[in-house]
């Protein structure tokens, strides 16, 4: 059903506009943006006269470019010191593997739906699931090879989120070619299995709305051979390609020793890196890697909350953006789902490293908040293979409305709104969200909140009692 949104203030691709109407067609795309007469403040958000909505502040909604949904259920459970003298990503991963022993297909769907609902409430209209748990707890293939992927599809139908699915190829336990063991057995596929998985997904994703996207994710250079990378590229001839790259110093050293170059350099020199690619984390790079990565058009997939939580390091965002690079944000481990905090954490990490303020902005967009938001919205949509990220005719109606009467932003105009939201608020001022025109958050409440929350509550109680 076609609909329209009247906004007192809206951040369009042409800058901030006052008193506009955004028309959305039956396919969930923005059909028209036009000037409108100001509405009286006493008109309700959903107008009685027709399928029109009134909001105070309208923004392009963000795409969450990197999520491992199941990890949301273990949030907070890896924050006690281990017996190791040095806790890092690798000790955290051991906790994650123990947790994997418990999760069933039903659990997978309940957790994924909850995560997607929380993303929507935070202001995301779309999400990319970097999905690597394919098999049962013993590493055996399910009767339906895409069983766990289709559980994510069902979750996306429940939540209404814009969805990009990235099945992960995971072939080996390290660059020495060692076999998978323990929790990794749930990830593993040989090339024939992965081809079957992907072909099934091509058919089954047709059950999702038209804006759903299928891509592919070779896990990392330590987990996938060059042959595996080439197979992924051949399968996803048009869709997005995501890969973990240069997250940990240990990983960078291992790749350099085995392949003769650090991960980003090796990928740039040996793979057709272009705008379809998203290099997740890309934390550790030298100057030539930063330059060539930016020039490639690929997206840097940044997950600041998780990267801080795991002690990964600080991405060279200032240098990368000065070279024209694209970035987007993701919630990765989902230890906390908070859109504004992801952007804030990205900026403040640069400030701490450089010992200065207002690092990520420029002479054109002097507002730190707006610069971060617009860049991440465009880069995130690119990473998902999604025609979104701007309020512009022809693009998907991925839109978020903020509560103009929230005490934190009441009375503010244009860029001050984004500066204040990102640097001094949380996401409870997110009031309405549309994903490809689907009105999934209404008055701050998800349209399936009771059902999704109820299923998640049963699941999380069961898992925590088993732990």
N, C-alpha and C positions, 0 to 999 in steps of 0.2 A: 504494500500500500504506500503510495506517495505521501509525503509529509513535508512540513516546513518548520523552520525554527526562526523565531524572531529573537535577535540579540541586541541588547543595548550597546555592548562593546564586543568586537570580534577581531581576533588576530588572523587576518587573511594573508594570502601570498603577496598582496599589495600593501601590507602593513595594517595597522589598527584602523578599523572603521566603526562608526557609531550608527546605531539604528539601521540594521540590515536584516534582510530575510534570506535565509538559505533554503532553497528548494531541493528536496531529495526525491529522486525518481524511484520507480518500483524495483530497480536493480541495486539500490543502495548507493547510488552515485550522486554527487552534487550536480544538479541540473541547472541551477541558476543562483546567482547572488545579486540581490537588488536592494536599493535603498527602500526604507520603510518608514511610515509615520511612527513616532514614538508611541509606545503603549502606556497606558496608565499603570502605575505601580500596583493597583488593586486588582489587576487582571491575574487570574491564577496561572500557574506554569503550564497547565494543559488547558487551552482555551475551549470554552464550551461550544464555540461556533464552528469547530472543525478540527481536522488533524494537524493542528499547529501548536507549537510549544513556545513559551516565552522564557528566556534566560537572561541573566545579567551579563555574564562574561563567557564568551565562547572561544574555545581554542581548538587547534588540530590536536587530536588525541595521539598519544605515543604508542609505538610498537615495542614490546618487550622482546629483544632479539635473542635471548639465551636463557633457557630454563631447563632444569632437571627437576620435574615436579615432585617426584617421590621423596626427594631430600627435604621437602617442607616438613614431613612428618618426623624427621630426626633433628629439627632445629633446636638448638640449645643442649643437645645430648653429647656434644663433643667439646665441651668447654671446661673439662676437668683435666688437670695435668696428668700425663701418662708417666710411665716409668722411664721414658727416654729423657736424656738430658736436654734435648732440643726438639720441641714440638713444632710441627709445621704441616704443610699439606699432606705429607706422606703418612703421618700419624693420624691425621683427621680421616684419611681414606680408609684406614683399618676399621674405624668405627662405622663408616658408611658400609663397608663390606659385611659387617656383622648384622647391620640393619636389613640389608638386602635378603638375608636368609629367611626373613619373615613375610615379605610382601607377596600377596596373591593378586591375580587379575582383578578381583573385586576391589581390593585395597587400592590398586593402581588407579582405577576409575574414580573412586571416592576422593582420593587425595588430589588428583588432577583437576577435578571439578572445583574443589575448594580453592586450590591455587589460582585457577583462572578467575574465579569469583573475586578473590582478594586482589588480583591484578586489576580487574575492572574497577573495583572500589577505590583503588589507588590512582586511577586515571588512565590506565592502559586500555586501548580498544582491541589490541591484537597481541598475539604471543607466538613465538617460535619454540617448539619443544625439541630439544636436542636429545633424542630418545635412544638410549642404548641398552635398556633392559629388555631383551627379546625372549628369553627362555625361562624355564621353571627353576626352582631353587637348586636342582641338581645339574643344571646346564642342559637339560633335555628339551628338545623342540616341542612346542605345543602342537596339538593336532592341526590347528590353524596357525600357520607360521607367523601371521601378523596379529595374533591374539591380543598382545599387550598394546600394540599400536592402535588397534581398533577400540580399545578401552579409552584411549586418549581422544579418539574421534567422538565416542559417545559422550565423554566429558565436555567436549567443545559444543556439541549439540545442546547439552544441558545449560551451559553457561552463556552461550551465544557469542562468545569471543571470536574475533577474527583469528584464524588459525593457520599456521604454517607448520607442517610436520617434517622433521628431519631425522629419518632413520639413520642410525649410526653403524658404520662398518668398523668392527673391532676384531683384528685378526691375530694379534700376538701380544705377549706380555712385556715386550721390550725390543729394542733395536737389535739385540742379539738373536732374535727370532724365537725366544723361549715360548713354550706353550702357556696357555691360560690356566689359571688355577684359582681355587677358592671362589670368591664373589665374582671374579671376572668370567666364570663359566656362563653366567647368565647373559653376558654381552656378546659372546663370540659367534661369528659367522664366517664360513668360507665363502668364496666368491659365488659358487652355485647357490648356496643358501640365501645369500644376500640378494642375488638377482631374483629369486623366487619371491622373497619378501617384498622387494620393490614392485614387482609386477602385480602382486596382490593389492598393494597399497594404491597403485594407479587406478585400479577398479573401485576399491572401497572408498576412496576419497570423494568419489562422485556422489556419495550419500550426504556429504556436507554441503553447506551453502556454496554458491559459485565463487565467492571470494577466497575459499580455502586453497592453499598452495602446498604442493609436495616438492621438497628438495632432497638433499642428501648431506650426510655429515661423516666424512672419514674422520675418525675420532681425533687422531694426532699422529705425528710422524713416528712416535714410539710404538703406536698400536697398529699402524697400517703400512704396508709396503708400497713401493712406487707402483707396482702392478695394481694394487688395491685402489690407489688414488686415481689411476687412469680408468679403472672400471667405474668408479663413482662418477667421474666426469662424463663418461659415455652414457650412463643411466640417466643422469639429470642433465639432459642436453639443453634445457631451457631454465630449469628451476635454480634456486639458490644453493650454494655449496658453502658449508660452514666447517671449520676445523679449529680445534684447540691449538694454540701456537704460542710458545715462549712464555708460559705462565710462571714456571719455576726455574731458578738458576740450575738446579740439578738436571732438569730436563734439557735445558739449553746446552749444558756441557755434554750430556749423553749424545744428543743429536750431532753436535759439532765433532765429537770424537768418532762417531760412526759414519757420518755422511760428509764430513770435511767442511761443513759450513753450519752456522747457527740456523735455527728453524725458519725464521722469516726470510733470510737470504736464500736458503735452499729452495723454499717455496717460490720465491720470486724468480729464481733462475731456472727452475725445472718444471713449473706448472704454469698454465695459461691464466695467471691471476688477473681478474678484471672485476667489473662492477657486480658480477654475480657472487663473488666470494665475500665471506666474512671471516676474518681471522680473530678468533676469540681470545681475549686478554692481550696478546702481543705486548706483554709487559716489558720485556727486555730486548732492546734494539740499539744498534749503533746509528750514527748519523746517516750513513748511506742507506741503511734499511728503512729508516724513517722516511727519507726522501722518496725512495723508489716505491715503497708501500703507498704513500700518499698519491703518487702519480698514477698508480695502477687503477684507481677508482674503486678498489675494494674497500669494505667497511671494517673499521676496527670495532670489534664487539667488546665493550667495556662493562664490567660488572663490579663497580667500586665497593659496594657493601661486602660482597663475597671476597673480593681481592684483599680488602682490609682484614676481614675475618680470618683468612688463611695466611696472611702475611706474605702475599705474593710480591709486592713492590708497587712502584708508582709509574703509571703509563706517562710517556712524554707527550702529553696532550698539546701543550703549547707549540712545540716544534712541529708536531704532526699537522695541526690545523693551519699553521702558518704556511705549510707546503700545499695546502688545499685538500687535505685528507678528510674523509667522511668517518663519523663515528655514530654509534647508537648505544643504548644501554640495555642491560638485561639483569635479571634477578638471580640467575645461575643456581646456587644452592638453595635459594629461597629461605635463607636463615631469617630474613626480614624482607617483606615486600613493601617497598616504600619508594615511589617514583621520585618525589622531591628530594629525598635523602640520597638517592643514587647520584643525582646531579650535584647536590651540595657536596657530597663526599668527593666527587671528581674534582671540583674546583678547590676545595680546601686542602686536598692532598698536594695540588700544585702550589698553593700558597705556602704550605709548610716547607716544601722542598726549596722553593725559590725565595722564601722570606719576604714576600710582597703580597699585596692584595689585588683583586680584580685582574686575574691572569687571563682567563678565557673570555675575552671580548675583543672588539676591534673598533676602529674609528667610525665604521658604518653603523654597527650596532653597539652602542656604548653601554647598554644595559647588560650586566653579567648574566642575570637570570634569563632574559629573552634570548641572548646569544646561545646559551647552553640548551635552552628548550627547543628553539627552532632547528639548531644543528642536529640534535638527537632525534627529533621527530622525523626529519628528512632521512637521516642515515639509518634509523631503525626500520623505516618503511622499505628502504632500498634493500636492506639485509633480509627482510621477509619476502622479497619479491612481490611487494604489495603496493598498489597505486594509491598511496596515501601520504600523510605527513604534512599536508598543507590544506587550507580551506581554499579550494580552487575548483572551478567548473571542470567536470570530467573525472575528478578524483573520487575515491570512495569516501563516503560520509563517515569517517572515523573522527568523532567529535567528542569533546569533553566540555562541560559547563561547570564553572565554579560558583559557589554560593556567594553572591555579591554582598549579602548581609552578614557573612561570617565576621566576627569581631576582628580577625587578623587582617582582613583586606577591605572592610567596609570603607567607602569613600575614596578608594584609590582608583587611579586611572592608568590605563595602558601598561607600559613597561614596569611601573611600580608594582603592579599586581604580581608579575612573575618574579621580580626581585624579592618581594616579601614572601610569596609562597615558598620559593626554593630555599631561601636562607633563614626563614624564621618560623616556618609552620610545619605541620605534618599534612597528611592527605585527607583529613576529615572535612576539608572544604570542597572536595569533589562532590558534585551534586547530581549531575546527569552524565551518562555516557551512551553514545551511539557507536555501534560497530557495524560498518557497512550499512548504516541506516537502521539497524536493529536497536531498539531503545532498551538497553540491557541494565542500566542503572537509572532508577527513577526516584528523585528526591532522596538520594543517598542510599537507597535500598535496592539490592539486586532482585530481579523479578523471580528468581528461583531460590532465594536465600534460605528459606526454612527447610526445603527439601535437601539442598546441597549441604547445608550445615549439619542437618540431622544425620546424613549418611557419613559425613566426615567424623562426627563425634563418636559414632559407634566404632569406626575404624581405628581412630587414634587411641581410644580406650583399650581396644584389643591389643594393638601393637605395643603400647607402653606396659601393659600387664605382662606380655610375653618377654619383654626386655628385662 
